[in-house]
Amino acid sequence: MDFLNSLDQFHFLRPAWLLLLMPAGFLVWSVYQRGDSLRAWRKLISPHLLDHLLMQESGESGRWRPVYILGFAWLVGILALAGPSWRMQASPFSEDQSALFIVVKVTPQMLAQDIQPSRLQRGVMKIHDLLELKSDVRTGLIAYAGSAHLVMPLTSDAGIINSFAEALEPGIMPKEGDELAEAIALANQRLKEAGVPGSIVLITDNVDSSQLSALESLYRQNAYEVHILAIAAGPEVIPPPGSYPAPPLDLKSLRDAARTMDGTVTEVTPDKRDVESLSASIERSIKSAPTQEGQRWKDEGYYLLILLALILLTFFRRGGSVTLE
């Protein structure tokens, strides 16, 4: 039964290479014709008489000629290049069992100092703490304001994520605004391409209610849970003089957004309790998320290279050469 299933799934990964069979067949035929020493006699003597006029040792007419071996070698080589396949194998990144995208809001509002030293800078610190806890997870970074931008694709290098996060500031964003849905869509796309279970962490101070419909639609399409780290203080905290004016923490809008994307809301804390809680939520999301594209077809053509090498060894014997004059 397994054999029949394998035959049903048999295909070539690179079928275009099979087109080489036509020129290869023509070359073998040409070599065969040019190597036929009796070709001139066949034009002058009838075939049934020529066989009786030849002087050859017993069994010589049935031996394999070098041109036959050359043709078989080319056939095996072209089939190897075409990539025969009939079974799946794990992704080449199977050692990376999960992925995480961190989405950071980078707007002037994030410069408010009700959270010291500022909302944005505290968010960067929390990214550093989170990466220390999730060192086994490939992580990517996205920044958004009026448009969303990939700052760093998925990587296992936490240091480079921290470096790029520290460089984020509203002045480098090309467009003002709050396009959260665009940022989540970009994170979803990248996680889907990674082909492993994943999750999204959103670092923001609020979510515009006009974005909820788009966020709900994105979640239905991709089902990557979004966990929110709320970087803002309540109305009881008075920002210091000179702080950028920004509304206080609005837990309702954040919880509505988290509920829409089946995630959680974690309020920022002075210690690492918020990051630890966030890490636990991410772990639950990753364990429950199905792998999207974690397998690929296995290229079985490599095994034909062993057969090809054995065939080519015959050309090293005496009389094993093929010439085209």
Summary of the structure (lengths in Angstrom):
residues: 325
radius of gyration: 33.3
end to end distance: 51.1
largest distance: 114.2
contacts: 964
relative contact order: 0.16
helix: 50%
strand: 14%
